[in-house]
Amino acid sequence: MKFASFALGAAVAALLTCSTAGAQESAENYPSKPITIVVSYTPGGFNDQVARLLSEDLSNRWNQTVIVDNRPGGGTVVGTDVVAKAEPDGYTLGIAPFAFAVNPGLFPQLPYDSENDFTNIAILGGTFNVLAANPEFPVNNVQELIDYAKAHPGEINYGSAGNGSSNHLSAELLKSLTDTDMVHIPYKGSAPARTDLIAGRVDVMFDNFTNFQSLIEAGQLKALGVSIPQESKLLPGVPPISDTVPNYEVTVWWGLNAPAGVPEPIVEKINTAVNEFLQKDKTIETFANQGVDPIGGTPAEAEAYVKEQMETWIPVAKKTQMQVD
């Protein structure tokens, strides 16, 4: 029995050694064929833009074709499912947007397991939302908005780019943490919502900084707060909402993921390339033009960040019984 146990242990050890050696050899030869980066949105937005910038960089680095494959639909579920069901060999990657962490709370059933079907490689970058009001609306900061909402429950309305959007979730988190009642008006995109905010048909709204920047500078809107826990150099003088509402934070982020089971040496190789990509002047400039800060970090940090985001947003989505447009 002892000999049999020893023989079995030796066989397992040999198998693991061969497996590790095979993975390392695979990483040394990676990539030996074209890579696909799946984007869950149509061409033209920042998700697509960052994918194309990254594909160009990786293609030049590895002298290999890197294809961007746009798979929009289903509130990003279509493209995300493509990644989940791909071979775990490092040749199918996905741009994981903010919606990745929200969808388990929006959809009663997904065709994939958001926690277990993916390898999180890196967080590419993040930006913030701004809470803004029509200039005629009688509040000038977050505390005044909360006080007004409590004194006039259900009378304040807020616009968004649609159910489940980051600006919708930003407002719902604020309502949840402050126990206030504001009425949601969903639009088909943030542009028409901003138009009605300027016209006074909407009282307040969250949106990405770049969408509000020129309107705030022109005095067409007034900024009440930013969704990150520190003042942004892009919007000096506008305090974090968390100064008034503890634990409030919304970062609209983008990550890079792959199917679960990609060999660790390949994950590390991609992660190293991504971190170097994020440090390049061209990347920093492109991100800055969109109000986005590069993030980067290790796969373990990416895994922890995505888990934290899911723990934040799934309960919010479920509590408000959001429905996807």
N, C-alpha and C positions, 0 to 999 in steps of 0.2 A: 504493500500500500504506500509506504514511504517513497519507494522508487517510482511508483506510478504518479504520485503527487509531484515528485521532483521533475519527472519527465514532462508532465502536463505544464508545470510552471515554466520549464525551459522552453517548451514549444510556444507558449503564450508570449514570453519575453522575446523570442526570436521573431514572432509575428509582428509584435509592436515595433521592434527595431527595424524590420523591413518596411513597415508602414510609414514610420517616421522618415526613414531614408528616402522612400518613394515620394513623400510629400515635399521634402527638401529639394529633391531632384526636379520635381514638377515645378516648384517655385523658381528654380534657376532657369528653367526653360520657358517660363511664363513671361509674356504671352506668345504662344506659337501659332495663334490663329486670331481672326478678328474678334474684337470685344463689342458687345452691345450695351449701351446705356439706355434704359427705359425711362421715359418721362411720361407721367400720368396726366399731362395737360397738352393742349394744342400748341403748335409752334408760336413763338413770339413773346411769351411771358418770361419772367425771371427763371422759373424752373427750367425752361428750354434753353435760355441764354447761358445759364451756368453749366448745363450739360454739354453744350457745344463748345464752350470755352475749355472745359475739362477734357473733352474728347480730343480737341486739337492738341492740348498739352501732352496727354498720354500717348497719342499717336506719334508725336515728335520724339518723345522720350524713348519709346519702345520700338520705334520703326514698325509699327503695326497699325492696321486699320481699326478705328474705333467709331462705331456707328451710333447715332442717336435715333432711337425708335420711339416716336410719339404715340402713346396709347391712351388717349383721353376717354373719359366716360365713367359713369357710376360714382361720381364724387371721388375720383382717383382709384377706385377699387379695381377697375379693369387693368390698368397698368401695374398696380401693385401685385395683382394675382399672377401676371405674367412672370414677374420676378420670383415670386414664391414657388412657382411650379417649374422653374428652369433647373437645369443641371447645376449642382453645387461645385462648379469647377473654376469659378472666377471669370467666366466669359460672358455672364449676364449680370449687370449691375443695375441699380435703380436709384433715381433721385427720390429720396424719401422726404415729402413735404410735411409741413405742420399738420395737415389733415391725417397723416398716418397715425398720429397719436390720438386723434379724435374719433376716427371712424368706428372703433369698437363700441363707442357709446352712442353712435348715430344709427348703426345698422343692427337689427336684431340678430342677423346671421351673416357672417362674412365667409367667402370661399377659402379663406386662409386663417391661420392663427397668428395674430400680430406679434405675440410674444415669442413664439417658438419656431416660426417658419422662416426667420430672417437672421442674417449676420449683419450687425451694424458695424460699418467700417470706419466712418468718421462723420462728424458734424461739420458741414461745409461753412455755414455762416448763419447769421441771424440779424433781424432788424426789429424795429419796435413800432407799435401803433401809437397814434396820438388821439387823445380825446379832445374834440373840438366842438364848439357851439356856434350857432348863428350869433352875430354881433348884437342883435336886439334881444336875445334871450337873457333874462335877468339873473345870470350867475357868472362869476368871474374866476372861480376856482373849484376844485373838487369838493371841498367841504360845503360850499354854498350850493352846489348841485345836489349833494346828499340831503342837506337841510330842506331844500325846495321840494325834492322828491318825497320826503317824509311828510311835508306839509300839504302836498298836492298829489297823493297817491294815484297812479294811473293816468295822470294828466300829461306827463312828459313822454314824448315819443323819441325813438332813436332809429336811425336808418342803418342798413347794412348791405353788403354785396350779395346777400342771400342766406338762407338757413344753413347753419353749419360753417359759415365763413369765419375767418379769424376775427373780423370786426364784430360779428354777431357774438362769438364766444367771449370776446373781450368785455362786451357790455353785460352779458349774462353772469360772468364772474364777478363784475362790480356789483350787480344787483344781489347776487348771492351773499357776498361778503358784507354788504351794508344793509341787507334786509329792506331793500327799496323796490318799488313797483314802477317800472317804465315800460311803455308799450313798444314792441318791436315792429318795424315796418321793413320787410325784406324787399330788396330790389333785385333785378337781373344784372348784377354787377355794381361796382362801387361808383362808377361815373354818374349814373342817374341819381343815385342817392346823394352824392355831393352836390349836384345841381339843385336838388330840393332843399338841402341844408343851407345853401347860399341864399335861396329864395325865401327861407323861413317856413317852409312847409314841413321841415324836420327840425327838431330842437337841437339835438346833439348827435354825435356819431364818432365812432372810432374808425381810423383808417391808417394805412401805412404812411410813414413820414413823407415819402416822396410824392404821394398823391395829394397831401395837404400843404406841402412846403410853400408853393407859390401863392396859394390862397391865403395862408396865414401872413406871409410877407406883404401881401397887397391889402390886408385889413378886411378881406371878405369873410374871414372866419377868425375866431379867437381860440387859442389853444388853452386848455384847462390843465392838462397833465400828460405825461408820457407813461407808457406801460412797462418800462423797465425800472429796476430799483435804483437807478442813479440818473442824474441829469445828463442829457445828451449834449455833446459839443455841437451837434447839428441844430439844436434848438435851445440855445442858452436862455436861462431865465424861466424856463417852463419846468416845474418841479415834477418828480416822480409821483404817480398816484399813490404809491406805497408810503409816502410821507404822511398821507391822510388815512389810507386804508392798509393796515399791516397785512403782509403776506400777499399783496396783489402784485402779480407779475405776469406779463404776456410777452414772450419772445417768439416772433414768427421766424421759424428756422427751416433749414434745408439740410438733409443728411445724405449720405451715400450708403446704400446697403446692397446685399446680395442674398441669394438663398441660404438657408441654414445648411451647415455642413461643408462650407468651403474650407479647404485645408488652411490651417493657421499660418504657415509660411507665405501662402499666397495672399491672405488677408493682410499680413504685415507688409508685404511688398507693395500692395495697392495703397495701404495707409501711408507708408513713407512717401510715395509719389504724390498723394493728395496733399499731405502737409507741405511738401516743397512747392506744389502748385499754388497753395494758398498764400505763400510768402512772396510770390513773384509780383513785380510792379504792375504788370498788366492785369492780374487778377484783383489786386488791391484797388486799382483805379476803377475797374469795371464794377466791382462791388460798391465802392464809395459813391459812384454815380447813382446807385439805387438805394443808398442809405443803408447798405448791408455791411456788417463787420465780419471778416473772416474769423473762423473759430478753430477748427482743426482739433488735434488731440489724438489719443490712442483709441483703439477699438473698444477697450474696456470702458473708457470714459464716454464713448458714443453710446454704448449699451446702457450705461447707467443713466445718461441724459434722456434717452428715449423712454426708458422705464419710468423715470420721474415725470416726464410729460404725459404719459398715459395715465399715471396715477392722479395727475391734476385734472385732465380734461375729460376722461371717461365719466366720472361722477357728475361733472357739470352738464355734459350732454344728456345724460340719463335723467338728471333732476329736472331739467327744463323740457324734457320730452321733445327734443328737437327732431324735426323731420328734414331730410335732405331734399332740396328742390329738384 
